[in-house]
Amino acid sequence: MKNEYEPVIGLETHVELYTNTKMFCGCRLSFGEEKNIYTCPGCLGHPGSLPV
């Protein structure tokens, strides 16, 4: 009997990196401080902005 289906398993993970800057831009990041106070156009996702 031929198996017509191939099982595919996907994983989704949620992690926090203990760093001093954000992952895709150079904005400062401090754990425990007020949220979203260190932002730039790149990390806010403004149209036409690219991370530098």
Backbone as CSV, one residue per row, in Angstrom:
resi,resn,N_x,N_y,N_z,CA_x,CA_y,CA_z,C_x,C_y,C_z
1,MET,0.847,-1.180,0.000,0.000,0.000,0.000,0.892,1.242,0.000
2,LYS,0.713,2.087,-0.965,1.524,3.300,-1.086,0.906,4.425,-0.262
3,ASN,1.754,5.094,0.517,1.301,6.218,1.336,1.358,7.498,0.495
4,GLU,0.228,8.153,0.298,0.166,9.359,-0.522,0.465,10.632,0.257
5,TYR,0.583,10.535,1.553,0.788,11.712,2.386,2.160,11.667,3.036
6,GLU,2.772,12.817,3.126,4.057,12.936,3.811,3.843,13.800,5.048
7,PRO,4.122,13.267,6.236,3.925,14.078,7.443,4.950,15.215,7.515
8,VAL,4.475,16.387,7.844,5.332,17.560,8.006,5.047,18.138,9.380
9,ILE,6.100,18.330,10.161,5.955,18.851,11.519,6.627,20.215,11.575
10,GLY,5.908,21.221,12.056,6.464,22.564,12.208,6.495,22.960,13.669
11,LEU,7.496,23.726,14.036,7.631,24.198,15.410,7.587,25.718,15.440
12,GLU,6.924,26.254,16.424,6.901,27.694,16.653,7.437,27.922,18.057
13,THR,8.452,28.761,18.166,9.039,29.021,19.480,8.938,30.503,19.806
14,HIS,8.831,30.801,21.066,8.809,32.175,21.565,9.953,32.287,22.570
15,VAL,10.914,33.140,22.253,12.085,33.281,23.112,12.340,34.753,23.411
16,GLU,13.016,35.016,24.507,13.490,36.356,24.847,15.002,36.300,24.929
17,LEU,15.655,37.174,24.181,17.107,37.245,24.218,17.514,38.327,25.208
18,TYR,18.452,38.013,26.061,18.917,38.968,27.061,20.042,39.795,26.438
19,THR,19.660,40.858,25.707,20.624,41.710,25.016,20.402,43.169,25.409
20,ASN,21.354,44.017,25.051,21.240,45.451,25.339,20.601,46.226,24.195
21,THR,20.484,45.609,23.017,19.853,46.257,21.874,18.807,45.325,21.278
22,LYS,17.939,45.902,20.458,16.920,45.106,19.781,17.563,44.285,18.670
23,MET,16.854,43.292,18.184,17.436,42.365,17.223,17.687,42.987,15.848
24,PHE,16.748,43.760,15.311,16.859,44.244,13.943,17.200,45.722,13.831
25,CYS,17.513,46.390,14.939,17.978,47.775,14.887,18.876,48.015,16.105
26,GLY,19.467,49.170,16.183,20.397,49.457,17.266,19.780,50.155,18.458
27,CYS,18.458,50.210,18.527,17.792,50.879,19.645,18.080,50.150,20.953
28,ARG,18.248,50.940,21.984,18.522,50.398,23.313,17.324,49.592,23.811
29,LEU,17.590,48.593,24.614,16.543,47.758,25.185,16.925,47.433,26.616
30,SER,16.034,47.685,27.545,16.281,47.379,28.955,15.076,46.646,29.516
31,PHE,15.305,45.486,30.096,14.223,44.711,30.686,13.723,45.389,31.947
32,GLY,12.423,45.385,32.128,11.826,45.953,33.324,11.471,47.424,33.206
33,GLU,11.893,48.092,32.135,11.551,49.503,31.957,10.215,49.631,31.242
34,GLU,9.732,50.859,31.151,8.478,51.126,30.452,8.576,50.640,29.005
35,LYS,7.486,50.146,28.468,7.473,49.571,27.121,7.498,50.651,26.045
36,ASN,8.181,50.350,24.946,8.196,51.168,23.722,8.671,52.601,23.930
37,ILE,9.669,52.812,24.771,10.208,54.166,24.912,11.468,54.365,24.074
38,TYR,12.142,53.289,23.697,13.324,53.376,22.840,12.936,52.843,21.462
39,THR,12.537,53.743,20.570,12.089,53.330,19.241,12.712,54.202,18.166
40,CYS,12.714,53.695,16.944,13.178,54.437,15.773,12.248,54.082,14.610
41,PRO,12.338,54.784,13.471,11.460,54.455,12.341,11.602,53.008,11.870
42,GLY,12.798,52.440,11.968,13.001,51.053,11.535,12.276,50.046,12.398
43,CYS,12.358,50.196,13.712,11.701,49.210,14.575,10.206,49.470,14.707
44,LEU,9.756,50.674,14.359,8.319,50.938,14.346,7.666,50.469,13.052
45,GLY,8.479,50.158,12.036,7.954,49.659,10.769,7.324,50.723,9.902
46,HIS,7.843,51.945,9.973,7.314,53.007,9.114,7.608,52.679,7.652
47,PRO,6.690,52.969,6.741,6.908,52.672,5.321,8.151,53.371,4.779
48,GLY,8.944,52.638,4.036,10.136,53.196,3.415,11.355,53.247,4.306
49,SER,11.251,52.810,5.550,12.411,52.839,6.442,13.064,51.466,6.484
50,LEU,14.371,51.465,6.509,15.138,50.224,6.595,16.065,50.290,7.794
51,PRO,16.326,49.156,8.446,17.299,49.161,9.547,18.688,49.502,9.025
52,VAL,19.448,50.219,9.791,20.798,50.614,9.386,21.803,49.866,10.226
